[in-house]
Amino acid sequence: MAQDRLPPLRALKTLEAFHQSGSVTATARALNVSHSAISHQLKQIEDWAGIRLMRRDGRQTALTEAGDSLAQVINESFGAIRHEIDRLTMREKLPVSVAALRFVIPNWLLPEIDAFMAEHPDVSVYVQEHISDQPVSPEPDLLIGFSLDGQIPPGAEPIIPGAAIPVCAPSYQARHAISDEADLARATLLHDEDMRMWRTWFAAAGLAPQYEGETRRLFFSGSALICDAARQGLGVALCREALIEPYLEQGELVRLSDIRIDNASVYYLALSQHGMNRRAAIALADWLAERNRGRWKPADSRRRRSRQADAD
């Protein structure tokens, strides 16, 4: 078995202290040990290295050229270790950074973080908006992203289903007498930029495609604005069902159909490489994942059976 190329750590620490203090007496005082313990540790390094590191002149002990060279390397190495420990300690005290899509932040993330910090008062959190398909710089500890096809990055965990349903404000439903899916053909439809979602939904509902000009349209730059517009009574929106639960429960929005699209889509939680090295970031990621395991289930089976019975 090859010899360990490092002498005992205590002996190295003693040589560093001797190099800084210049005498056995001062070194013993600094390390709070006896003179003989210092002499023993210094001799241990000499025996291990097979090189004379100390020279003794009567009762005086000093470093040889080799001893001084080794002591300087030890001091630099221990200094680098101390600096890195200080840096890591300070980094651990920094807020845990979380980047999430705008619609996720108020509708899901903030209540969860509030509950987390109630149990972890020593952890600070920094939340920033993540714009879809754009990298976040600097890289956050945690990223909450979205995948339309359910393909998430390696190591990420799905946390929120992304299926979407048509909704509107109760006032809009009353004004336009919307009672079934076919009525949506004459509604003001709220879109994002690509209009894919409504085309997909009409196809899933078995309704004829809408021709240009038959339906009023409003366009918005993201899910959050679309949902806000629906809550204000501007029209009908396709919203991610899991994220609008509070609005449905409070009556700000009403579900207009049980037909869902994007059933494979999912919001996921991913720890960055930086986050994996922070205990606080790991604790928050574990908290968010655990709080949401089993929270959302597939579409209510009772409603599906009801639709099937109506079809029969």
C-alpha positions in Angstrom: 0.0 0.0 0.0 1.4 3.4 -1.0 2.5 5.7 1.8 0.1 8.5 2.6 1.8 11.6 1.1 0.5 13.9 4.0 1.9 13.9 7.5 -0.5 14.1 10.5 -2.7 17.2 10.3 -1.9 18.2 13.9 1.8 18.1 13.1 1.2 20.4 10.1 -0.8 22.8 12.2 2.0 22.9 14.8 4.6 23.7 12.1 2.4 26.5 10.8 2.0 27.9 14.3 5.8 27.7 15.0 6.5 29.5 11.7 4.2 32.3 12.8 5.3 32.6 16.4 9.1 31.8 16.0 9.6 29.9 19.3 8.5 26.7 21.0 7.2 28.7 24.0 5.0 31.0 22.0 3.7 28.0 19.9 2.8 26.1 23.0 1.0 29.1 24.4 -0.9 29.7 21.1 -2.0 26.0 20.9 -2.5 25.6 24.6 -0.3 22.5 24.9 3.0 21.7 26.6 6.5 22.5 25.3 7.2 18.7 25.0 4.0 18.3 22.9 5.3 20.9 20.4 8.7 19.3 20.2 7.1 15.9 19.6 4.9 17.2 16.8 7.8 19.0 15.0 10.0 15.9 15.3 7.1 13.8 13.9 7.2 15.8 10.7 11.0 15.4 10.4 10.7 11.6 10.9 7.9 11.4 8.4 9.7 13.5 5.7 13.2 12.1 6.4 14.5 15.7 6.1 15.9 18.0 8.8 13.4 20.8 9.2 14.5 22.1 12.6 17.9 23.3 13.8 18.6 23.5 17.5 21.2 25.8 19.0 21.3 25.2 22.7 17.8 25.9 24.0 16.8 27.8 20.8 14.9 26.1 18.0 14.6 27.5 14.5 13.5 26.4 11.0 16.0 25.2 8.4 15.6 26.4 4.9 13.6 23.3 4.1 11.4 23.8 7.2 10.7 27.4 6.3 9.7 26.4 2.8 7.4 23.7 4.0 5.9 26.0 6.6 5.1 28.6 4.0 3.3 26.1 1.8 1.3 24.8 4.8 0.4 28.4 5.7 -0.8 29.2 2.2 -2.7 25.9 2.0 -4.5 26.4 5.3 -5.2 30.0 4.3 -6.9 28.8 1.2 -9.0 26.3 3.2 -10.0 29.0 5.7 -10.9 31.3 2.9 -13.1 28.7 1.2 -14.8 27.8 4.4 -15.6 31.5 5.0 -16.9 31.8 1.4 -19.1 28.7 1.7 -20.4 29.8 5.1 -21.3 33.3 3.7 -22.9 31.7 0.6 -25.0 29.5 2.8 -26.3 32.6 4.5 -27.4 34.2 1.2 -31.1 34.0 0.3 -32.2 30.9 -1.6 -32.9 32.1 -5.1 -36.0 30.8 -6.8 -37.0 31.6 -10.4 -40.6 30.8 -11.5 -43.0 31.7 -14.3 -45.1 34.7 -13.5 -48.4 32.9 -13.2 -46.9 30.4 -10.8 -45.6 33.0 -8.3 -48.8 34.4 -6.8 -51.0 31.5 -7.5 -48.8 28.8 -6.0 -45.3 29.7 -5.0 -45.8 32.6 -2.5 -48.2 30.7 -0.2 -45.9 27.7 -0.2 -42.9 29.9 0.6 -44.8 31.6 3.4 -45.5 28.2 5.0 -41.9 27.1 4.5 -40.4 30.2 6.2 -42.8 29.8 9.1 -41.0 26.5 9.8 -37.6 27.7 8.7 -37.2 31.2 10.1 -33.4 31.1 9.6 -33.7 30.8 5.8 -34.2 33.8 3.5 -35.7 33.4 0.0 -35.3 35.6 -3.1 -38.0 35.2 -5.8 -37.6 36.3 -9.3 -39.7 36.0 -12.5 -38.7 33.5 -15.1 -39.7 34.3 -18.6 -40.5 31.1 -20.5 -37.8 29.9 -23.0 -35.3 32.5 -21.7 -32.3 31.6 -19.5 -32.2 33.1 -16.0 -29.0 34.9 -15.1 -27.4 34.4 -12.7 -28.6 30.8 -12.5 -31.0 30.5 -9.5 -30.8 27.8 -6.8 -34.2 26.5 -7.8 -36.1 26.9 -11.1 -39.8 26.2 -11.6 -40.3 25.6 -15.3 -42.9 24.3 -17.6 -42.9 21.5 -20.1 -45.8 21.2 -22.6 -45.0 17.5 -23.5 -44.1 16.4 -20.0 -40.4 16.0 -20.8 -38.5 17.5 -17.9 -34.8 18.0 -17.3 -32.8 15.1 -15.7 -33.1 15.3 -11.9 -36.1 17.6 -12.0 -39.4 16.7 -10.3 -42.9 17.3 -11.6 -44.9 19.3 -9.1 -48.0 20.8 -10.7 -50.1 19.4 -13.6 -50.5 21.7 -16.6 -53.8 20.6 -18.0 -56.0 23.6 -19.1 -59.7 24.2 -19.1 -62.0 27.0 -20.4 -63.1 29.5 -17.7 -64.6 33.0 -17.5 -65.9 35.4 -14.9 -69.5 34.6 -13.6 -70.6 38.0 -14.9 -69.3 37.2 -18.5 -71.1 33.8 -18.4 -74.3 35.5 -17.4 -74.1 38.3 -20.0 -73.5 35.9 -22.8 -75.7 33.0 -21.7 -72.9 30.4 -22.0 -74.4 27.0 -21.0 -72.4 24.4 -23.0 -69.2 24.0 -25.1 -70.9 25.1 -28.4 -71.6 28.5 -26.9 -67.9 29.2 -26.7 -67.9 29.6 -30.5 -69.5 33.0 -30.2 -67.5 34.1 -27.1 -64.6 36.5 -27.0 -61.6 34.1 -26.8 -58.5 35.2 -24.9 -55.3 34.0 -26.5 -51.6 34.0 -26.1 -49.5 34.7 -29.1 -49.7 31.4 -31.0 -53.4 30.7 -30.7 -52.6 27.0 -30.5 -54.6 26.3 -27.3 -58.0 27.3 -28.6 -57.5 25.3 -31.8 -56.5 22.3 -29.8 -59.5 22.7 -27.4 -62.1 23.0 -30.2 -60.7 19.9 -31.8 -60.9 18.0 -28.5 -64.5 19.2 -28.0 -65.4 17.9 -31.4 -66.5 21.3 -32.6 -65.9 22.7 -36.1 -62.9 24.9 -36.5 -63.6 28.6 -36.1 -63.2 30.6 -39.3 -61.4 34.0 -39.3 -63.7 36.7 -38.2 -66.4 34.5 -36.6 -65.1 35.0 -33.1 -63.7 38.1 -31.3 -60.2 37.6 -30.0 -58.0 39.3 -27.5 -54.3 38.6 -27.3 -52.0 38.6 -24.3 -48.3 37.9 -23.7 -48.7 35.2 -21.1 -50.9 33.0 -18.9 -51.0 35.5 -16.0 -52.5 38.3 -18.1 -54.9 35.9 -19.8 -56.2 34.8 -16.4 -56.4 38.4 -15.2 -58.4 39.4 -18.3 -60.8 36.5 -17.7 -61.3 37.5 -14.0 -62.1 41.0 -15.2 -64.9 39.7 -17.5 -63.2 40.3 -20.8 -63.8 36.9 -22.3 -63.1 33.2 -22.0 -59.6 31.9 -21.3 -57.9 28.5 -21.3 -56.1 28.4 -17.9 -54.0 25.8 -16.2 -56.6 24.2 -13.9 -54.3 23.5 -10.9 -53.1 27.1 -10.7 -56.6 28.7 -10.7 -58.1 26.5 -8.0 -58.3 29.5 -5.6 -60.2 31.6 -8.2 -62.6 28.7 -8.9 -63.2 28.1 -5.1 -63.8 31.8 -4.5 -66.2 32.2 -7.4 -64.0 34.6 -9.4 -63.9 32.2 -12.3 -66.3 29.4 -13.4 -65.4 26.2 -15.2 -67.2 26.1 -18.5 -66.3 22.6 -19.5 -64.6 19.4 -18.2 -62.8 19.0 -21.5 -59.1 19.5 -20.8 -56.1 20.0 -23.1 -52.4 19.7 -22.6 -52.9 16.8 -20.3 -49.3 15.7 -20.6 -48.0 19.2 -19.6 -46.4 19.8 -16.3 -44.7 22.4 -14.1 -41.4 21.0 -12.7 -38.9 21.9 -10.0 -35.2 21.7 -10.8 -32.2 22.3 -8.5 -29.2 23.9 -10.1 -25.7 22.6 -9.5 -25.2 25.6 -7.2 -28.4 24.8 -5.4 -27.4 21.2 -4.9 -24.5 22.4 -2.8 -26.7 24.5 -0.4 -28.5 22.9 2.5 -31.2 25.7 2.5 -31.9 25.3 -1.2 -32.2 21.5 -0.8 -34.5 22.0 2.2 -36.8 24.3 0.2 -36.8 22.0 -2.8 -37.7 19.0 -0.7 -40.4 21.0 1.1 -42.1 22.1 -2.2 -41.9 18.7 -3.7 -43.2 16.9 -0.6 -46.1 19.4 -0.1 -47.4 18.8 -3.6 -46.9 15.0 -3.9 -50.4 13.6 -4.3 -52.1 17.0 -4.0 -53.4 17.0 -7.6 -55.1 14.0 -9.1 -56.3 13.2 -12.6 -59.6 14.8 -13.7 -62.4 13.9 -11.3 -63.7 10.5 -12.2 -67.2 11.4 -11.2 -67.3 14.2 -13.8 -65.9 11.9 -16.4 -68.5 9.3 -15.7 -71.2 11.9 -15.9 -70.0 13.1 -19.3 -69.9 9.5 -20.5 -73.4 8.9 -19.3 -74.6 12.1 -21.1 -72.9 10.9 -24.3 -74.5 7.5 -24.0 
